[in-house]
Amino acid sequence: MNNGKTVVTVLDDEPRMISALKRLLGTHGYEVVLFETGEDFIKAARGLFPTCLLPHLHMPRASGFEVLQSMAAFERRLPIVLLPLTISVHPKNHA
């Protein structure tokens, strides 16, 4: 799956965030594996070997918090970067 690239697993249910992260990380040479629910990640996690995990904290069917709890049962460690609840960009902040 990784073709020599660093694998980053993203867990998010917001299409705009998924698109932005996939584009940003892909541009920098990372392979991005996406899950739209924490439950889907938990089911697949034992067969995955990501280099880094980016979970969104509030998702349907197993939150980022539940994902973190499930990761404690795994026999390996990996960097985890928590995604914020929401990202809001206001045009006046870019002036």
C-alpha positions as CSV (number, residue, x, y, z in Angstrom):
1,M,0.0,0.0,0.0
2,N,2.7,2.5,0.8
3,N,5.0,2.4,-2.3
4,G,7.8,3.7,-0.2
5,K,5.8,6.7,0.9
6,T,5.0,7.8,4.5
7,V,1.4,6.7,5.2
8,V,-0.9,9.2,7.0
9,T,-4.3,7.9,8.1
10,V,-7.0,10.6,8.3
11,L,-10.2,10.1,10.2
12,D,-12.8,12.8,9.3
13,D,-16.4,13.0,8.3
14,E,-16.3,16.5,6.8
15,P,-15.8,16.3,3.0
16,R,-14.0,19.7,2.8
17,M,-11.5,18.8,5.4
18,I,-10.9,15.4,3.8
19,S,-10.3,17.0,0.4
20,A,-8.0,19.7,1.9
21,L,-5.9,17.2,3.9
22,K,-5.6,14.8,1.0
23,R,-4.5,17.5,-1.3
24,L,-2.1,19.1,1.2
25,L,-0.5,15.8,2.4
26,G,-0.4,14.3,-1.1
27,T,1.4,17.4,-2.4
28,H,4.1,16.8,0.1
29,G,4.6,13.2,-0.9
30,Y,2.5,11.4,1.8
31,E,0.2,8.6,1.0
32,V,-3.2,9.3,2.6
33,V,-5.6,6.6,3.8
34,L,-9.0,8.0,4.6
35,F,-11.8,6.8,7.0
36,E,-15.0,8.7,7.4
37,T,-16.0,7.1,10.7
38,G,-14.0,6.0,13.7
39,E,-15.8,2.7,13.6
40,D,-14.5,1.9,10.1
41,F,-11.0,2.7,11.2
42,I,-11.2,0.6,14.4
43,K,-12.4,-2.4,12.2
44,A,-9.5,-2.0,9.8
45,A,-6.8,-0.8,12.2
46,R,-5.1,-4.1,13.0
47,G,-4.2,-4.5,9.4
48,L,-2.9,-0.9,8.9
49,F,0.5,0.4,9.6
50,P,0.3,4.1,9.3
51,T,3.2,6.4,10.1
52,C,0.9,9.0,11.7
53,L,-2.8,9.2,12.6
54,L,-5.0,12.3,12.3
55,P,-8.3,11.7,14.0
56,H,-11.1,14.3,14.1
57,L,-12.4,14.3,17.6
58,H,-16.2,14.4,16.9
59,M,-17.3,11.9,14.3
60,P,-20.3,9.6,14.0
61,R,-20.1,5.9,15.0
62,A,-17.0,6.1,17.2
63,S,-15.4,9.5,18.0
64,G,-11.8,10.3,17.8
65,F,-11.7,9.8,21.6
66,E,-13.0,6.2,21.1
67,V,-10.4,5.7,18.4
68,L,-7.6,6.8,20.8
69,Q,-9.0,4.4,23.4
70,S,-8.9,1.5,20.9
71,M,-5.3,2.4,19.9
72,A,-4.2,1.8,23.5
73,A,-5.0,-1.9,22.9
74,F,-2.5,-2.1,20.0
75,E,1.0,-3.3,20.5
76,R,2.5,-0.4,18.6
77,R,3.0,3.4,19.0
78,L,2.5,6.1,16.5
79,P,2.3,9.9,16.4
80,I,-1.3,11.1,16.7
81,V,-2.2,14.7,15.7
82,L,-5.7,15.6,16.9
83,L,-7.8,17.6,14.4
84,P,-9.8,20.6,15.7
85,L,-13.5,20.5,16.0
86,T,-14.0,22.9,13.1
87,I,-12.0,25.3,11.0
88,S,-13.5,28.6,10.2
89,V,-11.9,31.1,7.8
90,H,-13.1,34.6,7.7
91,P,-12.1,36.9,4.8
92,K,-11.4,39.8,7.1
93,N,-8.6,37.7,8.8
94,H,-6.8,37.5,5.5
95,A,-6.6,41.2,4.8
